[in-house]
Amino acid sequence: MKDIAKRFIQNPLLSPADLPASREGLQITCLLNPGVFQFEGKTWLIVRVAERPEQKENIISFPILTETGAIKIIEISTDDPELDASDARVINYKGVDYLTTLSHLRLLCSDDGHHFYEPENYPSLVGEGMLETFGVEDCRVTLLENKYYLTYTAVSDNGVGVGLRTTTDWKNFESHGMMLPPHNKDCAIFDEKINGLYYALHRPSSVDIGGNYIWITSSPDGLHWGNHHCIIKTRAGLWDSKRVGAGAAPIKTEKGWLSIYHGANAAHQYCLGAFLMDLEDPTKVIARTEEPIMVPTATYELTGFFGNVVFTNGHVVHPDGDTVTIYYGASDEFVCGAEFSIKDIYSLLKFS
């Protein structure tokens, strides 16, 4: 399979040991899947920070948020017959699924796009209310009409949906609740209106009929969404045979709206690909890569909390109009960077 990514020699840019835990009694297990934006002349990441208590022998413990925002630690004996802990990310206990970690979103910034630090006086974003008791994850950021739109995965025992918050200064946030109800995630709002409408990619899914496909939706106001269309499906026998999901906001090019997306196969290998949507009607997909544009090959992409994964939901388009820097999660543990040429991505697109 092709791989046209130019990985940063500094990778991994961030590892769990690089940041302090949010509170005493927890430790950072993973840093992953950052949203990316430009603000005050710097490159910023809004990184998913996944934490859990230090694990004790013969005990599995994990944190959840209560509806009041307090953290509760649940402990289960590893020999409990009602425990299924076969997945590093999710456990099932007495028929109920729980995440093994609790995620919040933390802001980091950089003057050069390679070396990141945690600025003072900027808040972390944490789960709020009964629909986010298992945390908030994988934020995508869109700047539209001088307002930043944050779409993120909101997780609770009610299901997995898309939360929406907005800000203009990254210190004060307005919560708009659940933008798209369960089961849904991987939501990226376009950074420009098209014919007066807001557009967003998202990924509803079904365990019975249908699959993990990319859909598109539109809105008159950025808050109320409808007119949904399924535009990208999984492909049997290929690298994206099991699930697909959108990356960051699509990039406007002269050929169309270019979306870098992730796909996974039955072996849970996550790669990146691309597709192109019509400029005037993004419900129409006009091209798609058959082969991936990035494949897990580096050691930090192959081994980690959940190995064999590259996953992006944030990028920066350079002033030359061709170079795109993506920031991505590797092995569900590290934050890394890589560059792509839009022209090189074009060369892999198969037009319909």
C-alpha positions in Angstrom: 0.0 0.0 0.0 1.2 3.5 -0.8 2.2 6.0 2.0 2.8 9.5 0.9 3.1 11.0 4.4 6.3 12.9 5.4 6.5 12.2 9.1 8.1 14.7 11.4 11.5 13.6 12.5 10.5 14.8 16.0 7.7 12.2 16.3 6.2 11.5 18.7 5.6 15.1 19.4 3.8 14.3 22.7 3.7 11.3 24.9 1.7 10.6 28.1 4.8 11.4 30.3 5.0 14.9 28.8 1.9 16.3 30.7 0.8 16.2 34.3 -2.4 14.3 35.2 -5.5 16.4 35.8 -5.7 15.4 39.4 -4.1 13.3 42.1 -4.9 9.7 41.9 -5.0 9.5 38.2 -2.4 8.9 35.6 -2.3 9.7 31.9 -2.6 6.6 29.8 -2.9 8.1 26.3 -2.6 11.4 24.4 -4.4 11.2 21.1 -6.4 12.6 18.2 -6.0 16.4 18.6 -8.2 19.0 17.0 -6.0 21.8 15.4 -6.5 25.5 14.9 -4.7 28.8 14.5 -5.1 31.4 17.2 -3.0 34.5 18.1 -0.3 33.6 15.6 0.3 30.1 17.1 -0.6 26.6 16.2 -2.9 25.1 18.8 -3.9 21.5 19.6 -6.9 20.5 21.6 -5.6 17.1 22.7 -7.7 14.2 24.1 -6.1 13.2 27.4 -7.2 9.8 28.6 -6.6 9.0 32.3 -7.3 6.2 34.7 -6.1 5.2 38.3 -2.9 3.3 38.6 -3.8 -0.3 38.2 -3.5 -2.7 41.2 -2.9 -6.4 41.0 -6.0 -8.5 40.3 -8.2 -5.4 40.1 -9.4 -3.4 37.1 -10.3 0.2 38.0 -11.6 3.1 35.9 -13.0 6.5 36.4 -16.4 7.9 35.4 -18.0 11.3 36.0 -21.1 11.8 38.0 -23.8 14.1 36.8 -22.4 16.8 39.2 -19.0 16.5 37.6 -17.3 14.6 40.4 -15.1 11.6 39.6 -16.1 8.2 40.8 -13.6 5.3 40.7 -15.1 1.8 39.9 -13.1 -1.2 40.9 -13.8 -4.8 39.7 -11.9 -8.0 40.5 -10.3 -9.5 37.4 -11.7 -12.9 38.2 -15.3 -11.7 38.4 -17.2 -14.0 36.0 -19.4 -11.0 34.8 -16.3 -9.1 33.6 -15.1 -9.0 30.0 -11.8 -7.1 29.7 -10.6 -8.5 26.4 -10.4 -5.0 24.8 -7.9 -2.4 26.1 -10.4 0.4 25.4 -13.8 -0.9 26.6 -14.8 -3.4 29.3 -18.2 -5.0 29.8 -19.4 -5.6 33.3 -22.8 -7.2 34.0 -23.9 -6.4 30.5 -22.9 -2.7 30.6 -20.1 -1.2 28.6 -17.6 1.1 30.3 -14.5 2.9 28.9 -11.2 1.9 30.6 -10.1 5.6 30.7 -11.8 8.9 31.2 -11.0 11.6 28.6 -10.9 15.4 28.7 -9.7 17.9 26.2 -6.6 20.0 26.9 -5.2 23.0 25.1 -1.5 23.1 23.9 0.2 25.6 21.7 3.3 26.0 19.6 5.3 28.8 17.9 6.8 26.5 15.3 4.3 23.7 14.9 6.7 21.1 16.3 7.2 21.9 20.0 4.1 22.2 22.1 3.5 23.5 25.6 0.6 24.1 27.9 -0.3 27.8 28.1 -1.4 29.4 31.3 -5.0 30.5 32.0 -6.7 28.3 29.4 -9.2 25.8 30.8 -9.5 22.2 30.0 -12.8 21.0 28.6 -14.4 18.2 30.6 -17.6 16.2 30.4 -20.7 18.0 31.6 -24.0 16.4 32.6 -25.5 13.0 32.2 -24.6 12.7 28.4 -20.9 13.1 29.0 -20.3 11.0 32.2 -17.7 8.8 30.4 -15.9 11.8 29.0 -15.3 13.9 25.9 -13.1 12.8 23.1 -11.6 13.5 19.6 -12.5 17.2 19.1 -12.6 18.8 15.7 -12.3 22.6 15.4 -13.8 24.8 12.7 -13.4 28.6 12.4 -16.4 30.0 10.7 -17.4 33.7 10.7 -15.1 34.6 13.6 -16.4 31.8 15.8 -14.8 28.5 16.7 -17.1 25.4 16.5 -16.0 22.4 18.6 -17.5 19.1 17.7 -16.5 16.2 19.9 -17.5 12.7 20.9 -19.7 12.8 24.0 -19.8 9.4 25.8 -22.0 8.1 28.6 -24.0 5.0 29.4 -26.7 6.5 27.3 -24.5 6.1 24.2 -22.0 7.9 22.0 -23.1 11.1 20.3 -21.7 14.4 19.0 -21.4 17.4 21.4 -21.1 21.0 20.3 -19.5 24.0 22.0 -18.5 27.3 20.6 -16.0 30.0 21.6 -14.3 33.1 20.3 -11.4 33.4 22.9 -10.8 29.8 24.1 -11.4 30.9 27.7 -15.2 31.2 27.6 -17.3 28.5 26.0 -21.0 28.1 25.2 -22.4 24.6 25.3 -25.1 23.7 22.7 -25.7 20.2 24.1 -25.9 17.1 21.9 -25.7 18.1 18.2 -26.3 14.6 16.9 -27.7 11.9 19.1 -26.2 8.3 19.6 -24.8 6.5 17.9 -22.7 9.1 16.1 -19.2 10.5 16.1 -16.4 11.8 13.7 -18.2 15.1 13.1 -16.4 17.8 11.1 -18.1 21.1 10.2 -17.1 22.8 6.9 -15.2 26.1 7.4 -17.4 27.9 4.9 -21.1 28.1 4.2 -22.2 26.7 0.8 -25.2 28.4 -0.8 -26.1 29.9 2.6 -26.0 26.6 4.5 -23.7 25.1 7.1 -22.5 21.6 6.2 -20.9 18.8 8.3 -19.6 15.3 7.9 -20.6 12.7 10.5 -20.6 9.0 11.2 -23.8 7.4 12.5 -23.6 3.6 12.8 -25.8 0.6 13.4 -24.9 -2.8 14.9 -27.6 -4.5 12.9 -28.4 -3.1 9.4 -26.1 -0.7 7.6 -22.5 0.1 8.8 -20.0 2.6 9.9 -20.4 5.0 7.0 -19.7 8.8 6.4 -22.8 10.9 6.1 -23.2 14.7 5.3 -25.8 17.0 6.9 -26.7 20.7 6.5 -28.0 23.4 8.7 -29.5 26.9 8.4 -27.9 28.1 11.7 -25.1 25.8 12.7 -27.2 24.4 15.5 -30.1 22.4 14.0 -29.1 19.8 11.5 -31.0 17.8 8.9 -31.1 16.7 5.2 -28.7 13.8 5.9 -27.1 11.9 3.0 -24.8 8.8 3.2 -21.8 9.6 0.9 -18.9 7.2 1.8 -19.3 3.5 2.6 -16.8 0.8 3.6 -15.4 -1.4 0.8 -15.1 -5.1 1.1 -11.6 -6.5 0.8 -9.9 -3.1 1.0 -8.1 -1.2 3.8 -11.4 0.6 4.8 -13.6 -2.5 4.8 -14.8 -2.3 8.4 -15.4 1.4 9.2 -14.8 4.9 7.8 -14.9 8.3 9.5 -14.2 11.9 8.7 -11.1 13.7 9.7 -11.0 17.5 10.1 -13.0 20.2 8.2 -12.7 19.5 4.5 -10.2 21.6 2.5 -11.5 23.8 -0.2 -9.5 23.3 -3.4 -10.1 24.3 -7.1 -11.2 20.7 -7.8 -13.6 20.3 -4.9 -13.8 19.9 -1.1 -11.0 17.5 -0.1 -11.5 15.4 3.0 -8.8 13.3 4.6 -10.6 10.4 6.4 -9.7 7.3 8.4 -10.6 3.8 7.5 -10.1 0.5 9.4 -10.2 -3.2 8.4 -11.4 -6.2 10.3 -8.0 -6.5 12.0 -8.5 -3.0 13.4 -5.7 -1.4 11.3 -6.4 2.3 10.9 -5.1 4.1 7.8 -5.8 7.4 6.1 -7.4 8.0 2.7 -9.0 10.9 0.9 -12.2 11.8 -1.1 -13.3 14.8 -3.0 -16.8 16.5 -2.9 -18.4 18.8 -5.4 -17.8 22.5 -4.6 -21.4 23.6 -5.0 -23.0 20.4 -3.8 -20.9 18.5 -1.3 -23.4 15.6 -1.1 -21.8 14.5 -4.4 -18.6 12.6 -4.1 -16.6 12.9 -7.3 -13.4 11.1 -6.4 -11.8 8.8 -3.8 -8.5 7.2 -3.2 -8.5 3.4 -3.7 -5.2 3.0 -1.7 -4.5 4.7 1.6 -2.4 7.8 1.7 -0.9 6.9 5.1 -0.4 3.4 6.7 0.9 2.6 10.2 4.6 1.8 9.7 6.6 3.7 12.3 7.3 1.9 15.6 5.2 4.5 17.5 2.3 3.8 15.1 2.5 0.0 15.4 2.9 -0.4 19.1 1.2 1.4 22.0 -2.1 1.4 23.9 -3.9 0.2 20.8 -1.4 -0.5 18.1 -1.5 -0.3 14.3 -3.3 3.0 14.2 -3.0 6.4 12.5 -6.0 8.7 13.1 -6.3 12.4 12.4 -9.0 15.0 13.1 -6.9 18.1 12.7 -4.7 19.8 10.2 -3.2 23.1 9.0 -3.1 24.2 5.3 0.1 26.1 4.5 0.0 29.5 2.7 1.4 27.8 -0.5 -2.0 26.1 -0.8 -0.5 22.7 -1.4 1.2 21.6 1.8 -1.0 20.2 4.6 0.3 19.4 8.1 -1.8 16.8 9.8 -1.5 16.1 13.5 -2.5 12.6 14.3 -2.9 10.0 17.1 -0.6 7.1 16.8 -1.4 3.7 18.5 -4.0 5.5 20.6 -1.1 6.8 22.8 1.0 9.4 21.1 0.5 12.7 19.2 2.5 13.0 16.0 2.8 15.2 12.9 3.2 14.6 9.2 3.0 16.7 5.9 1.2 15.9 2.7 1.1 17.5 -0.7 -2.4 18.1 -2.0 -1.0 17.5 -5.5 0.2 14.1 -4.4 -3.2 13.2 -2.9 -4.8 14.3 -6.2 -2.6 11.8 -8.0 -4.1 8.9 -6.0 -7.7 10.0 -6.4 -9.9 7.9 -8.7 -12.6 10.1 -10.3 -16.0 8.7 -10.9 
